[in-house]
Structures are given as structure tokens and as C-alpha cells.
């Protein structure tokens, strides 16, 4: 499925929002540093030329999902609404 579905109206699909998040936070020259497989939470992380880490997560389920973000020895517990795309920057 593409970013938009065009018929009698224009519908923005989840890909539209993922592209929007990536284009805003993943700057030119960024490098993918990680991704993993978590049930219903596909994700990918980048490091920007400025050294910031950017994590983009999609919640494929219809319910709120709680998950951990771990970097080095630090862990953050967060949640994401069903069907939402979240971007985390540090």
C-alpha cells in the first residue's frame, strides 16, 4: 500500500505518516544503526550527522502498546496508541 489512496477522496495511509516522520527527523547523511523485530512494533533507528539518535516505531495493533527503548545502559518505558507512528529523539 502506498502513502496515499486516491479515489473520490484522498486517504493518508500509515506510510504517509512514516514518511513525514522520517523526512522531519532523519536528516540527509543519517545512517541506519538498528532495528529489531518486536511483535506489532516494527521500528528503525538512525544516527544523524549531528550525533542525535532517531527511533521511528509503528504500532500495528489496534490497542496501546507499552515497550522499552534501551540505549547503552539506560531504559525508557513508553507507550504508543494503536495505529500510531512514534518518533523518539535523543
HTML snippet that shows the backbone in 3Dmol.js (N, CA, C, O; Angstrom):
<script src="https://3Dmol.org/build/3Dmol-min.js"></script>
<div id="view" style="width:600px;height:400px;position:relative"></div>
<script>
const pdb = `
ATOM      1  N   UNK A   1       0.843  -1.164   0.000  1.00  0.00           N
ATOM      2  CA  UNK A   1       0.000   0.000   0.000  1.00  0.00           C
ATOM      3  C   UNK A   1       0.897   1.238   0.000  1.00  0.00           C
ATOM      4  O   UNK A   1       1.902   1.291   0.710  1.00  0.00           O
ATOM      5  N   UNK A   2       0.532   2.196  -0.778  1.00  0.00           N
ATOM      6  CA  UNK A   2       1.305   3.430  -0.877  1.00  0.00           C
ATOM      7  C   UNK A   2       0.990   4.403   0.235  1.00  0.00           C
ATOM      8  O   UNK A   2       0.236   4.094   1.157  1.00  0.00           O
ATOM      9  N   UNK A   3       1.576   5.582   0.138  1.00  0.00           N
ATOM     10  CA  UNK A   3       1.382   6.612   1.152  1.00  0.00           C
ATOM     11  C   UNK A   3      -0.028   7.198   1.099  1.00  0.00           C
ATOM     12  O   UNK A   3      -0.595   7.570   2.126  1.00  0.00           O
ATOM     13  N   UNK A   4      -0.587   7.274  -0.119  1.00  0.00           N
ATOM     14  CA  UNK A   4      -1.931   7.835  -0.301  1.00  0.00           C
ATOM     15  C   UNK A   4      -2.806   6.870  -1.078  1.00  0.00           C
ATOM     16  O   UNK A   4      -2.316   6.129  -1.931  1.00  0.00           O
ATOM     17  N   UNK A   5      -4.095   6.875  -0.789  1.00  0.00           N
ATOM     18  CA  UNK A   5      -5.073   6.185  -1.606  1.00  0.00           C
ATOM     19  C   UNK A   5      -5.964   7.268  -2.193  1.00  0.00           C
ATOM     20  O   UNK A   5      -6.607   8.026  -1.466  1.00  0.00           O
ATOM     21  N   UNK A   6      -5.991   7.329  -3.528  1.00  0.00           N
ATOM     22  CA  UNK A   6      -6.741   8.393  -4.195  1.00  0.00           C
ATOM     23  C   UNK A   6      -7.921   7.773  -4.918  1.00  0.00           C
ATOM     24  O   UNK A   6      -7.757   6.886  -5.757  1.00  0.00           O
ATOM     25  N   UNK A   7      -9.100   8.244  -4.586  1.00  0.00           N
ATOM     26  CA  UNK A   7     -10.345   7.802  -5.211  1.00  0.00           C
ATOM     27  C   UNK A   7     -11.254   9.009  -5.247  1.00  0.00           C
ATOM     28  O   UNK A   7     -10.867  10.061  -5.755  1.00  0.00           O
ATOM     29  N   UNK A   8     -12.457   8.875  -4.715  1.00  0.00           N
ATOM     30  CA  UNK A   8     -13.347  10.026  -4.590  1.00  0.00           C
ATOM     31  C   UNK A   8     -12.805  11.010  -3.567  1.00  0.00           C
ATOM     32  O   UNK A   8     -13.173  12.185  -3.557  1.00  0.00           O
ATOM     33  N   UNK A   9     -11.931  10.515  -2.714  1.00  0.00           N
ATOM     34  CA  UNK A   9     -11.258  11.369  -1.730  1.00  0.00           C
ATOM     35  C   UNK A   9      -9.811  10.883  -1.613  1.00  0.00           C
ATOM     36  O   UNK A   9      -9.442   9.849  -2.170  1.00  0.00           O
ATOM     37  N   UNK A  10      -9.018  11.634  -0.892  1.00  0.00           N
ATOM     38  CA  UNK A  10      -7.620  11.263  -0.666  1.00  0.00           C
ATOM     39  C   UNK A  10      -7.495  10.774   0.766  1.00  0.00           C
ATOM     40  O   UNK A  10      -7.833  11.496   1.704  1.00  0.00           O
ATOM     41  N   UNK A  11      -7.008   9.543   0.940  1.00  0.00           N
ATOM     42  CA  UNK A  11      -6.801   8.981   2.268  1.00  0.00           C
ATOM     43  C   UNK A  11      -5.309   8.837   2.519  1.00  0.00           C
ATOM     44  O   UNK A  11      -4.580   8.295   1.689  1.00  0.00           O
ATOM     45  N   UNK A  12      -4.861   9.325   3.663  1.00  0.00           N
ATOM     46  CA  UNK A  12      -3.463   9.180   4.055  1.00  0.00           C
ATOM     47  C   UNK A  12      -3.299   7.846   4.778  1.00  0.00           C
ATOM     48  O   UNK A  12      -3.939   7.608   5.802  1.00  0.00           O
ATOM     49  N   UNK A  13      -2.448   6.985   4.249  1.00  0.00           N
ATOM     50  CA  UNK A  13      -2.178   5.686   4.851  1.00  0.00           C
ATOM     51  C   UNK A  13      -1.017   5.809   5.832  1.00  0.00           C
ATOM     52  O   UNK A  13      -0.361   6.849   5.890  1.00  0.00           O
ATOM     53  N   UNK A  14      -0.763   4.765   6.593  1.00  0.00           N
ATOM     54  CA  UNK A  14       0.297   4.799   7.605  1.00  0.00           C
ATOM     55  C   UNK A  14       1.644   5.157   6.980  1.00  0.00           C
ATOM     56  O   UNK A  14       2.455   5.827   7.618  1.00  0.00           O
ATOM     57  N   UNK A  15       1.894   4.725   5.754  1.00  0.00           N
ATOM     58  CA  UNK A  15       3.156   5.059   5.080  1.00  0.00           C
ATOM     59  C   UNK A  15       3.341   6.565   4.944  1.00  0.00           C
ATOM     60  O   UNK A  15       4.465   7.062   5.015  1.00  0.00           O
ATOM     61  N   UNK A  16       2.258   7.285   4.752  1.00  0.00           N
ATOM     62  CA  UNK A  16       2.308   8.746   4.654  1.00  0.00           C
ATOM     63  C   UNK A  16       2.911   9.335   5.923  1.00  0.00           C
ATOM     64  O   UNK A  16       3.770  10.214   5.863  1.00  0.00           O
ATOM     65  N   UNK A  17       2.453   8.844   7.069  1.00  0.00           N
ATOM     66  CA  UNK A  17       2.921   9.380   8.351  1.00  0.00           C
ATOM     67  C   UNK A  17       4.356   8.950   8.649  1.00  0.00           C
ATOM     68  O   UNK A  17       5.119   9.711   9.245  1.00  0.00           O
ATOM     69  N   UNK A  18       4.727   7.742   8.240  1.00  0.00           N
ATOM     70  CA  UNK A  18       6.112   7.296   8.432  1.00  0.00           C
ATOM     71  C   UNK A  18       7.053   8.164   7.606  1.00  0.00           C
ATOM     72  O   UNK A  18       8.105   8.579   8.091  1.00  0.00           O
ATOM     73  N   UNK A  19       6.677   8.439   6.360  1.00  0.00           N
ATOM     74  CA  UNK A  19       7.498   9.306   5.507  1.00  0.00           C
ATOM     75  C   UNK A  19       7.592  10.704   6.114  1.00  0.00           C
ATOM     76  O   UNK A  19       8.657  11.320   6.089  1.00  0.00           O
ATOM     77  N   UNK A  20       6.492  11.203   6.653  1.00  0.00           N
ATOM     78  CA  UNK A  20       6.506  12.531   7.272  1.00  0.00           C
ATOM     79  C   UNK A  20       7.460  12.571   8.464  1.00  0.00           C
ATOM     80  O   UNK A  20       8.228  13.523   8.611  1.00  0.00           O
ATOM     81  N   UNK A  21       7.418  11.545   9.315  1.00  0.00           N
ATOM     82  CA  UNK A  21       8.313  11.500  10.471  1.00  0.00           C
ATOM     83  C   UNK A  21       9.762  11.416  10.016  1.00  0.00           C
ATOM     84  O   UNK A  21      10.618  12.141  10.523  1.00  0.00           O
ATOM     85  N   UNK A  22      10.039  10.537   9.065  1.00  0.00           N
ATOM     86  CA  UNK A  22      11.414  10.365   8.595  1.00  0.00           C
ATOM     87  C   UNK A  22      11.940  11.634   7.953  1.00  0.00           C
ATOM     88  O   UNK A  22      13.084  12.016   8.200  1.00  0.00           O
ATOM     89  N   UNK A  23      11.130  12.301   7.129  1.00  0.00           N
ATOM     90  CA  UNK A  23      11.620  13.495   6.440  1.00  0.00           C
ATOM     91  C   UNK A  23      11.884  14.644   7.403  1.00  0.00           C
ATOM     92  O   UNK A  23      12.713  15.508   7.120  1.00  0.00           O
ATOM     93  N   UNK A  24      11.198  14.663   8.524  1.00  0.00           N
ATOM     94  CA  UNK A  24      11.412  15.732   9.504  1.00  0.00           C
ATOM     95  C   UNK A  24      12.608  15.457  10.412  1.00  0.00           C
ATOM     96  O   UNK A  24      13.357  16.379  10.734  1.00  0.00           O
ATOM     97  N   UNK A  25      12.797  14.216  10.827  1.00  0.00           N
ATOM     98  CA  UNK A  25      13.787  13.919  11.861  1.00  0.00           C
ATOM     99  C   UNK A  25      15.041  13.207  11.367  1.00  0.00           C
ATOM    100  O   UNK A  25      16.086  13.294  12.013  1.00  0.00           O
ATOM    101  N   UNK A  26      14.962  12.506  10.239  1.00  0.00           N
ATOM    102  CA  UNK A  26      16.120  11.757   9.725  1.00  0.00           C
ATOM    103  C   UNK A  26      16.748  12.602   8.617  1.00  0.00           C
ATOM    104  O   UNK A  26      16.347  12.523   7.456  1.00  0.00           O
ATOM    105  N   UNK A  27      17.735  13.409   8.994  1.00  0.00           N
ATOM    106  CA  UNK A  27      18.347  14.368   8.075  1.00  0.00           C
ATOM    107  C   UNK A  27      19.262  13.687   7.057  1.00  0.00           C
ATOM    108  O   UNK A  27      19.716  12.562   7.268  1.00  0.00           O
ATOM    109  N   UNK A  28      19.521  14.375   5.966  1.00  0.00           N
ATOM    110  CA  UNK A  28      20.451  13.892   4.953  1.00  0.00           C
ATOM    111  C   UNK A  28      21.787  13.557   5.608  1.00  0.00           C
ATOM    112  O   UNK A  28      22.308  14.329   6.412  1.00  0.00           O
ATOM    113  N   UNK A  29      22.325  12.413   5.258  1.00  0.00           N
ATOM    114  CA  UNK A  29      23.592  11.971   5.832  1.00  0.00           C
ATOM    115  C   UNK A  29      23.429  11.071   7.044  1.00  0.00           C
ATOM    116  O   UNK A  29      24.416  10.552   7.565  1.00  0.00           O
ATOM    117  N   UNK A  30      22.185  10.877   7.506  1.00  0.00           N
ATOM    118  CA  UNK A  30      21.934   9.970   8.632  1.00  0.00           C
ATOM    119  C   UNK A  30      22.216   8.537   8.207  1.00  0.00           C
ATOM    120  O   UNK A  30      22.139   8.194   7.027  1.00  0.00           O
ATOM    121  N   UNK A  31      22.542   7.708   9.191  1.00  0.00           N
ATOM    122  CA  UNK A  31      22.826   6.296   8.928  1.00  0.00           C
ATOM    123  C   UNK A  31      21.925   5.433   9.804  1.00  0.00           C
ATOM    124  O   UNK A  31      21.713   5.726  10.981  1.00  0.00           O
ATOM    125  N   UNK A  32      21.396   4.357   9.203  1.00  0.00           N
ATOM    126  CA  UNK A  32      20.595   3.418   9.990  1.00  0.00           C
ATOM    127  C   UNK A  32      21.530   2.671  10.933  1.00  0.00           C
ATOM    128  O   UNK A  32      22.555   2.137  10.510  1.00  0.00           O
ATOM    129  N   UNK A  33      21.168   2.637  12.215  1.00  0.00           N
ATOM    130  CA  UNK A  33      22.023   1.978  13.200  1.00  0.00           C
ATOM    131  C   UNK A  33      21.380   0.747  13.817  1.00  0.00           C
ATOM    132  O   UNK A  33      22.077  -0.102  14.370  1.00  0.00           O
ATOM    133  N   UNK A  34      20.073   0.641  13.730  1.00  0.00           N
ATOM    134  CA  UNK A  34      19.444  -0.508  14.387  1.00  0.00           C
ATOM    135  C   UNK A  34      17.998  -0.658  13.951  1.00  0.00           C
ATOM    136  O   UNK A  34      17.361   0.288  13.488  1.00  0.00           O
ATOM    137  N   UNK A  35      17.512  -1.849  14.111  1.00  0.00           N
ATOM    138  CA  UNK A  35      16.094  -2.163  14.043  1.00  0.00           C
ATOM    139  C   UNK A  35      15.970  -3.557  14.625  1.00  0.00           C
ATOM    140  O   UNK A  35      16.930  -4.328  14.625  1.00  0.00           O
ATOM    141  N   UNK A  36      14.812  -3.870  15.109  1.00  0.00           N
ATOM    142  CA  UNK A  36      14.615  -5.216  15.633  1.00  0.00           C
ATOM    143  C   UNK A  36      13.180  -5.629  15.394  1.00  0.00           C
ATOM    144  O   UNK A  36      12.353  -4.827  14.961  1.00  0.00           O
ATOM    145  N   UNK A  37      12.896  -6.866  15.676  1.00  0.00           N
ATOM    146  CA  UNK A  37      11.564  -7.400  15.470  1.00  0.00           C
ATOM    147  C   UNK A  37      10.877  -7.523  16.812  1.00  0.00           C
ATOM    148  O   UNK A  37      11.256  -8.336  17.654  1.00  0.00           O
ATOM    149  N   UNK A  38       9.870  -6.707  16.991  1.00  0.00           N
ATOM    150  CA  UNK A  38       9.043  -6.751  18.187  1.00  0.00           C
ATOM    151  C   UNK A  38       7.611  -6.896  17.691  1.00  0.00           C
ATOM    152  O   UNK A  38       7.183  -6.150  16.810  1.00  0.00           O
ATOM    153  N   UNK A  39       6.876  -7.834  18.238  1.00  0.00           N
ATOM    154  CA  UNK A  39       5.519  -8.094  17.783  1.00  0.00           C
ATOM    155  C   UNK A  39       4.692  -6.810  17.710  1.00  0.00           C
ATOM    156  O   UNK A  39       4.570  -6.089  18.700  1.00  0.00           O
ATOM    157  N   UNK A  40       4.128  -6.530  16.543  1.00  0.00           N
ATOM    158  CA  UNK A  40       3.268  -5.369  16.280  1.00  0.00           C
ATOM    159  C   UNK A  40       3.974  -4.019  16.378  1.00  0.00           C
ATOM    160  O   UNK A  40       3.309  -2.985  16.309  1.00  0.00           O
ATOM    161  N   UNK A  41       5.301  -3.994  16.538  1.00  0.00           N
ATOM    162  CA  UNK A  41       6.021  -2.728  16.674  1.00  0.00           C
ATOM    163  C   UNK A  41       7.245  -2.666  15.752  1.00  0.00           C
ATOM    164  O   UNK A  41       8.373  -2.599  16.242  1.00  0.00           O
ATOM    165  N   UNK A  42       7.046  -2.688  14.423  1.00  0.00           N
ATOM    166  CA  UNK A  42       8.208  -2.544  13.554  1.00  0.00           C
ATOM    167  C   UNK A  42       8.879  -1.197  13.825  1.00  0.00           C
ATOM    168  O   UNK A  42       8.209  -0.202  14.101  1.00  0.00           O
ATOM    169  N   UNK A  43      10.202  -1.181  13.744  1.00  0.00           N
ATOM    170  CA  UNK A  43      10.938   0.023  14.120  1.00  0.00           C
ATOM    171  C   UNK A  43      12.266   0.088  13.394  1.00  0.00           C
ATOM    172  O   UNK A  43      12.766  -0.905  12.866  1.00  0.00           O
ATOM    173  N   UNK A  44      12.824   1.298  13.385  1.00  0.00           N
ATOM    174  CA  UNK A  44      14.146   1.512  12.805  1.00  0.00           C
ATOM    175  C   UNK A  44      14.769   2.715  13.498  1.00  0.00           C
ATOM    176  O   UNK A  44      14.078   3.674  13.843  1.00  0.00           O
ATOM    177  N   UNK A  45      16.085   2.655  13.696  1.00  0.00           N
ATOM    178  CA  UNK A  45      16.798   3.744  14.366  1.00  0.00           C
ATOM    179  C   UNK A  45      17.911   4.262  13.461  1.00  0.00           C
ATOM    180  O   UNK A  45      18.503   3.514  12.683  1.00  0.00           O
ATOM    181  N   UNK A  46      18.176   5.549  13.582  1.00  0.00           N
ATOM    182  CA  UNK A  46      19.198   6.221  12.793  1.00  0.00           C
ATOM    183  C   UNK A  46      20.066   7.064  13.715  1.00  0.00           C
ATOM    184  O   UNK A  46      19.652   7.418  14.819  1.00  0.00           O
ATOM    185  N   UNK A  47      21.275   7.384  13.254  1.00  0.00           N
ATOM    186  CA  UNK A  47      22.099   8.398  13.891  1.00  0.00           C
ATOM    187  C   UNK A  47      22.269   9.504  12.859  1.00  0.00           C
ATOM    188  O   UNK A  47      22.621   9.248  11.707  1.00  0.00           O
ATOM    189  N   UNK A  48      22.013  10.739  13.289  1.00  0.00           N
ATOM    190  CA  UNK A  48      22.101  11.882  12.378  1.00  0.00           C
ATOM    191  C   UNK A  48      23.537  12.389  12.325  1.00  0.00           C
ATOM    192  O   UNK A  48      24.351  12.030  13.176  1.00  0.00           O
ATOM    193  N   UNK A  49      23.854  13.218  11.338  1.00  0.00           N
ATOM    194  CA  UNK A  49      25.204  13.787  11.273  1.00  0.00           C
ATOM    195  C   UNK A  49      25.576  14.582  12.534  1.00  0.00           C
ATOM    196  O   UNK A  49      26.757  14.719  12.851  1.00  0.00           O
ATOM    197  N   UNK A  50      24.576  15.105  13.252  1.00  0.00           N
ATOM    198  CA  UNK A  50      24.823  15.846  14.497  1.00  0.00           C
ATOM    199  C   UNK A  50      25.014  14.925  15.695  1.00  0.00           C
ATOM    200  O   UNK A  50      25.314  15.392  16.794  1.00  0.00           O
ATOM    201  N   UNK A  51      24.843  13.606  15.491  1.00  0.00           N
ATOM    202  CA  UNK A  51      25.025  12.646  16.568  1.00  0.00           C
ATOM    203  C   UNK A  51      23.763  12.316  17.339  1.00  0.00           C
ATOM    204  O   UNK A  51      23.828  11.578  18.323  1.00  0.00           O
ATOM    205  N   UNK A  52      22.604  12.844  16.923  1.00  0.00           N
ATOM    206  CA  UNK A  52      21.344  12.505  17.580  1.00  0.00           C
ATOM    207  C   UNK A  52      20.873  11.143  17.103  1.00  0.00           C
ATOM    208  O   UNK A  52      21.094  10.764  15.952  1.00  0.00           O
ATOM    209  N   UNK A  53      20.222  10.411  17.996  1.00  0.00           N
ATOM    210  CA  UNK A  53      19.616   9.133  17.661  1.00  0.00           C
ATOM    211  C   UNK A  53      18.132   9.360  17.414  1.00  0.00           C
ATOM    212  O   UNK A  53      17.482  10.085  18.167  1.00  0.00           O
ATOM    213  N   UNK A  54      17.588   8.743  16.359  1.00  0.00           N
ATOM    214  CA  UNK A  54      16.178   8.879  15.996  1.00  0.00           C
ATOM    215  C   UNK A  54      15.607   7.477  15.858  1.00  0.00           C
ATOM    216  O   UNK A  54      16.127   6.665  15.093  1.00  0.00           O
ATOM    217  N   UNK A  55      14.548   7.191  16.588  1.00  0.00           N
ATOM    218  CA  UNK A  55      13.864   5.905  16.539  1.00  0.00           C
ATOM    219  C   UNK A  55      12.444   6.139  16.041  1.00  0.00           C
ATOM    220  O   UNK A  55      11.706   6.937  16.618  1.00  0.00           O
ATOM    221  N   UNK A  56      12.059   5.449  14.973  1.00  0.00           N
ATOM    222  CA  UNK A  56      10.697   5.532  14.445  1.00  0.00           C
ATOM    223  C   UNK A  56      10.035   4.180  14.676  1.00  0.00           C
ATOM    224  O   UNK A  56      10.573   3.140  14.294  1.00  0.00           O
ATOM    225  N   UNK A  57       8.851   4.205  15.310  1.00  0.00           N
ATOM    226  CA  UNK A  57       8.134   2.983  15.685  1.00  0.00           C
ATOM    227  C   UNK A  57       6.698   3.076  15.177  1.00  0.00           C
ATOM    228  O   UNK A  57       6.061   4.122  15.305  1.00  0.00           O
ATOM    229  N   UNK A  58       6.193   1.998  14.608  1.00  0.00           N
ATOM    230  CA  UNK A  58       4.801   1.894  14.192  1.00  0.00           C
ATOM    231  C   UNK A  58       4.105   0.881  15.079  1.00  0.00           C
ATOM    232  O   UNK A  58       4.599  -0.233  15.254  1.00  0.00           O
ATOM    233  N   UNK A  59       2.961   1.254  15.643  1.00  0.00           N
ATOM    234  CA  UNK A  59       2.148   0.296  16.400  1.00  0.00           C
ATOM    235  C   UNK A  59       1.105  -0.261  15.439  1.00  0.00           C
ATOM    236  O   UNK A  59       0.123   0.412  15.127  1.00  0.00           O
ATOM    237  N   UNK A  60       1.316  -1.487  14.971  1.00  0.00           N
ATOM    238  CA  UNK A  60       0.405  -2.115  14.012  1.00  0.00           C
ATOM    239  C   UNK A  60      -0.878  -2.634  14.647  1.00  0.00           C
ATOM    240  O   UNK A  60      -1.811  -3.000  13.932  1.00  0.00           O
ATOM    241  N   UNK A  61      -0.943  -2.675  15.967  1.00  0.00           N
ATOM    242  CA  UNK A  61      -2.144  -3.201  16.622  1.00  0.00           C
ATOM    243  C   UNK A  61      -3.186  -2.096  16.776  1.00  0.00           C
ATOM    244  O   UNK A  61      -2.932  -0.932  16.466  1.00  0.00           O
ATOM    245  N   UNK A  62      -4.353  -2.485  17.258  1.00  0.00           N
ATOM    246  CA  UNK A  62      -5.438  -1.528  17.493  1.00  0.00           C
ATOM    247  C   UNK A  62      -5.478  -1.042  18.934  1.00  0.00           C
ATOM    248  O   UNK A  62      -6.346  -0.250  19.302  1.00  0.00           O
ATOM    249  N   UNK A  63      -4.545  -1.511  19.745  1.00  0.00           N
ATOM    250  CA  UNK A  63      -4.538  -1.147  21.154  1.00  0.00           C
ATOM    251  C   UNK A  63      -3.214  -0.488  21.532  1.00  0.00           C
ATOM    252  O   UNK A  63      -2.219  -0.623  20.819  1.00  0.00           O
ATOM    253  N   UNK A  64      -3.208   0.212  22.636  1.00  0.00           N
ATOM    254  CA  UNK A  64      -1.983   0.827  23.142  1.00  0.00           C
ATOM    255  C   UNK A  64      -0.958  -0.261  23.440  1.00  0.00           C
ATOM    256  O   UNK A  64      -1.288  -1.286  24.037  1.00  0.00           O
ATOM    257  N   UNK A  65       0.280  -0.036  23.024  1.00  0.00           N
ATOM    258  CA  UNK A  65       1.369  -0.975  23.287  1.00  0.00           C
ATOM    259  C   UNK A  65       2.422  -0.281  24.143  1.00  0.00           C
ATOM    260  O   UNK A  65       2.870   0.818  23.816  1.00  0.00           O
ATOM    261  N   UNK A  66       2.810  -0.915  25.225  1.00  0.00           N
ATOM    262  CA  UNK A  66       3.884  -0.411  26.077  1.00  0.00           C
ATOM    263  C   UNK A  66       5.160  -1.148  25.696  1.00  0.00           C
ATOM    264  O   UNK A  66       5.148  -2.364  25.504  1.00  0.00           O
ATOM    265  N   UNK A  67       6.262  -0.407  25.587  1.00  0.00           N
ATOM    266  CA  UNK A  67       7.527  -1.028  25.203  1.00  0.00           C
ATOM    267  C   UNK A  67       8.687  -0.253  25.805  1.00  0.00           C
ATOM    268  O   UNK A  67       8.527   0.866  26.293  1.00  0.00           O
ATOM    269  N   UNK A  68       9.859  -0.876  25.757  1.00  0.00           N
ATOM    270  CA  UNK A  68      11.081  -0.263  26.287  1.00  0.00           C
ATOM    271  C   UNK A  68      11.944   0.226  25.134  1.00  0.00           C
ATOM    272  O   UNK A  68      12.013  -0.398  24.075  1.00  0.00           O
ATOM    273  N   UNK A  69      12.599   1.356  25.366  1.00  0.00           N
ATOM    274  CA  UNK A  69      13.655   1.827  24.471  1.00  0.00           C
ATOM    275  C   UNK A  69      14.933   1.760  25.288  1.00  0.00           C
ATOM    276  O   UNK A  69      15.050   2.403  26.330  1.00  0.00           O
ATOM    277  N   UNK A  70      15.890   0.974  24.805  1.00  0.00           N
ATOM    278  CA  UNK A  70      17.145   0.819  25.542  1.00  0.00           C
ATOM    279  C   UNK A  70      18.289   1.330  24.698  1.00  0.00           C
ATOM    280  O   UNK A  70      18.423   0.969  23.529  1.00  0.00           O
ATOM    281  N   UNK A  71      19.117   2.176  25.296  1.00  0.00           N
ATOM    282  CA  UNK A  71      20.335   2.648  24.649  1.00  0.00           C
ATOM    283  C   UNK A  71      21.430   2.649  25.694  1.00  0.00           C
ATOM    284  O   UNK A  71      21.308   3.267  26.752  1.00  0.00           O
ATOM    285  N   UNK A  72      22.511   1.938  25.374  1.00  0.00           N
ATOM    286  CA  UNK A  72      23.582   1.722  26.351  1.00  0.00           C
ATOM    287  C   UNK A  72      22.962   1.140  27.608  1.00  0.00           C
ATOM    288  O   UNK A  72      22.295   0.108  27.535  1.00  0.00           O
ATOM    289  N   UNK A  73      23.159   1.763  28.747  1.00  0.00           N
ATOM    290  CA  UNK A  73      22.626   1.196  29.995  1.00  0.00           C
ATOM    291  C   UNK A  73      21.344   1.880  30.450  1.00  0.00           C
ATOM    292  O   UNK A  73      20.876   1.632  31.561  1.00  0.00           O
ATOM    293  N   UNK A  74      20.774   2.728  29.619  1.00  0.00           N
ATOM    294  CA  UNK A  74      19.554   3.441  30.001  1.00  0.00           C
ATOM    295  C   UNK A  74      18.341   2.817  29.324  1.00  0.00           C
ATOM    296  O   UNK A  74      18.406   2.374  28.177  1.00  0.00           O
ATOM    297  N   UNK A  75      17.238   2.793  30.059  1.00  0.00           N
ATOM    298  CA  UNK A  75      15.986   2.246  29.539  1.00  0.00           C
ATOM    299  C   UNK A  75      14.875   3.248  29.804  1.00  0.00           C
ATOM    300  O   UNK A  75      14.763   3.795  30.901  1.00  0.00           O
ATOM    301  N   UNK A  76      14.058   3.481  28.791  1.00  0.00           N
ATOM    302  CA  UNK A  76      12.867   4.317  28.914  1.00  0.00           C
ATOM    303  C   UNK A  76      11.673   3.434  28.601  1.00  0.00           C
ATOM    304  O   UNK A  76      11.686   2.694  27.618  1.00  0.00           O
ATOM    305  N   UNK A  77      10.646   3.506  29.426  1.00  0.00           N
ATOM    306  CA  UNK A  77       9.406   2.769  29.182  1.00  0.00           C
ATOM    307  C   UNK A  77       8.399   3.770  28.640  1.00  0.00           C
ATOM    308  O   UNK A  77       8.169   4.820  29.241  1.00  0.00           O
ATOM    309  N   UNK A  78       7.802   3.442  27.505  1.00  0.00           N
ATOM    310  CA  UNK A  78       6.841   4.351  26.873  1.00  0.00           C
ATOM    311  C   UNK A  78       5.708   3.543  26.271  1.00  0.00           C
ATOM    312  O   UNK A  78       5.766   2.313  26.242  1.00  0.00           O
ATOM    313  N   UNK A  79       4.682   4.222  25.793  1.00  0.00           N
ATOM    314  CA  UNK A  79       3.608   3.518  25.109  1.00  0.00           C
ATOM    315  C   UNK A  79       3.194   4.305  23.876  1.00  0.00           C
ATOM    316  O   UNK A  79       3.465   5.499  23.754  1.00  0.00           O
ATOM    317  N   UNK A  80       2.533   3.605  22.972  1.00  0.00           N
ATOM    318  CA  UNK A  80       2.133   4.177  21.690  1.00  0.00           C
ATOM    319  C   UNK A  80       0.717   3.700  21.372  1.00  0.00           C
ATOM    320  O   UNK A  80       0.417   2.509  21.454  1.00  0.00           O
ATOM    321  N   UNK A  81      -0.134   4.637  21.014  1.00  0.00           N
ATOM    322  CA  UNK A  81      -1.531   4.316  20.709  1.00  0.00           C
ATOM    323  C   UNK A  81      -1.633   3.375  19.520  1.00  0.00           C
ATOM    324  O   UNK A  81      -0.746   3.341  18.667  1.00  0.00           O
ATOM    325  N   UNK A  82      -2.696   2.628  19.470  1.00  0.00           N
ATOM    326  CA  UNK A  82      -2.932   1.709  18.362  1.00  0.00           C
ATOM    327  C   UNK A  82      -2.959   2.440  17.032  1.00  0.00           C
ATOM    328  O   UNK A  82      -3.617   3.472  16.902  1.00  0.00           O
ATOM    329  N   UNK A  83      -2.246   1.911  16.037  1.00  0.00           N
ATOM    330  CA  UNK A  83      -2.207   2.513  14.710  1.00  0.00           C
ATOM    331  C   UNK A  83      -1.331   3.740  14.579  1.00  0.00           C
ATOM    332  O   UNK A  83      -1.251   4.326  13.500  1.00  0.00           O
ATOM    333  N   UNK A  84      -0.669   4.145  15.661  1.00  0.00           N
ATOM    334  CA  UNK A  84       0.123   5.379  15.647  1.00  0.00           C
ATOM    335  C   UNK A  84       1.561   5.127  15.234  1.00  0.00           C
ATOM    336  O   UNK A  84       2.070   4.009  15.322  1.00  0.00           O
ATOM    337  N   UNK A  85       2.202   6.198  14.782  1.00  0.00           N
ATOM    338  CA  UNK A  85       3.624   6.213  14.491  1.00  0.00           C
ATOM    339  C   UNK A  85       4.257   7.137  15.527  1.00  0.00           C
ATOM    340  O   UNK A  85       3.775   8.248  15.749  1.00  0.00           O
ATOM    341  N   UNK A  86       5.334   6.679  16.159  1.00  0.00           N
ATOM    342  CA  UNK A  86       6.024   7.495  17.149  1.00  0.00           C
ATOM    343  C   UNK A  86       7.466   7.714  16.742  1.00  0.00           C
ATOM    344  O   UNK A  86       8.110   6.814  16.204  1.00  0.00           O
ATOM    345  N   UNK A  87       7.973   8.906  16.997  1.00  0.00           N
ATOM    346  CA  UNK A  87       9.369   9.215  16.736  1.00  0.00           C
ATOM    347  C   UNK A  87       9.990   9.680  18.040  1.00  0.00           C
ATOM    348  O   UNK A  87       9.454  10.558  18.716  1.00  0.00           O
ATOM    349  N   UNK A  88      11.115   9.090  18.387  1.00  0.00           N
ATOM    350  CA  UNK A  88      11.808   9.381  19.639  1.00  0.00           C
ATOM    351  C   UNK A  88      13.213   9.855  19.284  1.00  0.00           C
ATOM    352  O   UNK A  88      13.924   9.193  18.527  1.00  0.00           O
ATOM    353  N   UNK A  89      13.611  10.998  19.829  1.00  0.00           N
ATOM    354  CA  UNK A  89      14.906  11.588  19.506  1.00  0.00           C
ATOM    355  C   UNK A  89      15.661  11.839  20.800  1.00  0.00           C
ATOM    356  O   UNK A  89      15.095  12.364  21.759  1.00  0.00           O
ATOM    357  N   UNK A  90      16.956  11.460  20.833  1.00  0.00           N
ATOM    358  CA  UNK A  90      17.801  11.778  21.970  1.00  0.00           C
ATOM    359  C   UNK A  90      19.221  11.987  21.511  1.00  0.00           C
ATOM    360  O   UNK A  90      20.099  12.267  22.327  1.00  0.00           O
TER     361      UNK A  90
END
`;
const viewer = $3Dmol.createViewer("view");
viewer.addModel(pdb, "pdb");
viewer.setStyle({}, {cartoon: {color: "spectrum"}});
viewer.zoomTo();
viewer.render();
</script>
